[in-house]
Amino acid sequence: MKKIIVPIDFSEHSEYALKTAAKLAKKYDAELLVLHMLEMSEIMLSASDGLQNQKTAFFLQLAQQKFEDFLKKDYLNDIKVTPIIKHFKVFSEVNDVALKHDADLIVMGSQGTSGIAEFFVGSNTERVVRHSKIPVLVVKNDVQDVSFDVVAFACNFSEDAIKPYLDAKKMFDKTGTKLYLVHVNLPNDKFKSSLEIEKRVVNFFSKAEGNLDKMKDVHYVSDYTVEEGVLNCANKIGADLIIVPTHGRKGLAHFFEGSIGEDVANHSTLPVMTFKI
């Protein structure tokens, strides 16, 4: 991991993301690309008259100063930090920045769920996740330890899940992380017998690994929803991180035969990382 992007909006939760990214940068000796998305109207950006140009220049200077002040943090000492200000219309453009700079990870903060208002649905975080071709780590609080010793990978063992599984395995291969795969069996029309599940798991590892050695790292859970099963299992095994594959623009919820993505991200107190299928 060489480059980490952190979109910030100067909020408390974006600072959680910045702190987490700083810890990862120190762990992997990586560069931080701290991205501020300056929201300016098309009129201001394209205006040709003198007054509009002055206003645009003023807001740019104001944002730059606020950005510089925000980055004066002790925890950023000894880390290479590259500030980037972009005039964004849509948050999908974060992926463009990631591809341009050959970044390995995007770290975003989110305020999580509060009452019936849940952060993932229609949020900027969701938009970044849906468009990102690289992993996105979503944090809700100040993550104390980024070792991620135990990781729960939510998996339906379809062939679509092979690529994100291998990508996640590669990311954590040299860190000593224990990667467990979690399969949730539901008591409805999606229910599968033990034999059906085992055949699916055998096919998955045969194609992904060429052997069945990792079958011992699979946790089978029966629950009423996939998200409840994943969260309960992650808590039971003492996971530090939950990984959810995503189909990108279709959103997280379309990966599983049930719905999982938004609910896991909304209700998990753990960091959630997404990998593109």
N, C-alpha and C positions, 0 to 999 in steps of 0.2 A: 504494500500500500504506500504510494508515493505522494498522492495529492488528494486532499479532502476539501469538498466545497461545503460552506456553511452559509445559507441564506439568512440574513438577519433583518429585523425590523425595529431594533432597539428595545424590544419588549423583554420582560423577565424570562419568558420561555425561549426566546432566541438566544439569550445568554446561557441558559442551560445547555442548549445545543453547542454553543461556542466552547463552553467549559469541557463538554464531553469530547468534542473534536480535538481540543488542545491535548487532552489526555491520550487520545488515540495517536495524535501527531508525535507526541514524545515517545510513545510505545513503539511506533513504527518508523520513527525518524522521517516523518512526512511533512509536506508543505501544506499550509492552510490557505485556501482561497476563500476569503470572506466576502460575501456578495450582498450588496445592498440594492434592493430593487426600488428605484426611485419612480414613483407613480406620477407622471406628468401627462396632461392632456395632449392629444394630437395637435390641438390648436397651438399650444405653447411651443411644442417642439418644431412645428412647421412654420410658425409665424415669421414674417419677414420685416414687420415694422419695428422701429427702434424700441418702443416701450415694451413690447412683448419679448424682444431679445434681452432687454435689461432684466425683466422679471425672470426669464429662464436662467440667465447667468446668476442672479441672486439666489434662486432656489438651489441651483447646483452647488454654489459655494457654501450655502447653509448646510446642505446634506453632507458635503465633504467634511466640513468642520465637525459636525455631529458624529460622523463616522469615525473620524480620527480620535475624538474624545472617547467614543465607545470602545475603541481597541486599546486604550491605555490600561491594560490589565496585567497584574503581576504574573498570572498563570500563562500568559503568552510569551513571557521571557524565554529566550533561547529557542524559539520556534520561528521558522521562516513564515511570515504572514504577508500575503499579497491581497490588498484591498481592491475590490472591483465594484464600480458603480455602473449600473445599467438602467436604461430607460425602458422598462418592461411594459408591455401591453397585456401579456398573458404569462402565467407562471410556467407554461410549458417551455418557455425559453431558457429556464434553468438547465434543462437537458442540453440545449445548444452550447451553453457555457461549459458544461461538463465534458462534452465531446471535443470542443475546441481545445481545452486544456488537458485532455486525456486524463481526467480525474477518475479515481477509483471508487469514491463513496461520496454521497450527499448526506449531511447530518442536519436534521430539522427539528426544531422545538415545537411543541404543541401544548395547548392548555388542557387538553383532555376533555373528559366529559363533565358537564355541570348540569345537573337536573336532566331535563329532556333535550337540552341543546348539546349535541355531540360534535366534536371537532372535525371528524373525518368527512362527514357528508357535506359536499359542496365547498370544502375548505381549500385554502391554498396548498396545504400539505397533501391533500388528496390529489390535487392537480399535478403536483410535482411527481408524486408516486406513479400516477397513471401514464405520464409521458417519459419518465426516466428510463434510460436503457442501462443504467448502472444501479447498484444497490442503494437504497435509501434507509437510513437509520432514523427512526422517530423517537424522540425522548420527551417526557413530560415533566421531569424533575432533574435535580442535580445528581447525575450518575456518579457514584463514588468510585466504582471500580469498573474499568473497561476490559478486564481480563477475559470476561465472558467464559468462565470455566465450564459451565454447563449450558447447552443451547438446545431448545426444543424446536424442531423443524416440523411444522404442520404439513402433513403429506397425505394425498389421496392415492398415491402409488400408481398414478396414470403415467403414461410415457411422457406426457407434457411436463411432469415434475422432475424428470431426469436431469435436464440442463440446470435448473435452479439448484437442485441438490448438489450436483457436481461443482457448481460455482461456489456455493456456500462451503462445501468441504474444502475446496482449494483455498478459500480465504482463511479458514481456521486450521488448516493442516499442520502448520508449524508452531502453533501457539499452545498445544497441549489441551485444546478444548475437547470436551466430550460432547459429540453431536448425536442427539437422540431424535428419532423420527416418531411422530405421534399420529396415529390413525384413529379417527373417531367413528364408531359405528352407531347409526341412528335408528331409533325404534319406529320407523315409518317405511314408506315405499323404497327408501334408499338402503334399507337394511340388507346386509350380506351375511351369509353363513361363514363360519370359521374357515371352511374349506375354500370358499370363494375368495376371501381376503388373503389367505395364505398363497393361493395360486397367483394372485395379483402381485403380492410382495415378492415372490420368487421370480416372476417375470421382470419386475422392476430392477432387482439387484443383479440379475443375470445380465441385463443390458447395460446397467449403470456401472457395475463393478467387475463383471465377468466371474463373480463368485457369490456365495451366500454368507460370507463371514459377518456382514453387518446386520443380519437378521436378528442377532442377539440385542441390537440397539434399538429395536422397534418397541414402542409402547402401544398396546391396543386398549382403547378406552370406549366404553359404552356410555352415552350421555344423550340428553334430549336435544342439544344443539351442538354443532361442531365447535363453535366458539367457547361454550362452557366446557366441553371436553378438553380442548387445547389448554385453556387457562387453568383448569383443575389439575391437569397432568403436569403442566409447567410448574405449578406450585408444589406438587407432590415430589417431583424429582429435584427441586431446588434450582430451577433454571435461572440464569442471569439475563437471558435474551430469548425472544421468540422470533422465529423466522417464518414469513409467509410468502409463498410464491404469488406472482401477479401476472395477469395477462396484459398489463399495461393499460391501454386506453379503455378497455372494458371494465377496468376497476378490479379491486381485490376480490370483491364478492363473487365474481364469476369464475374463479378458479375451481372451487369445490362444487360438488353436486348440490350441496346446501350453500348457505351464505355464511361467510366468515370474516372477511377482511376488515370491514369497517367496525364490526362489533369487537373483534379481538383488539384492534388498535384503540378503540374507544375505552374499553373496559380494563385493559391490561395496565397494571402499575409497572410492569417491566418495559424496558426498551423493546421496540418492534422493528425488525429489519425486513425489507422486501427485496426479493430477487426477481428479475424479469424472466418470464418463460420465453 
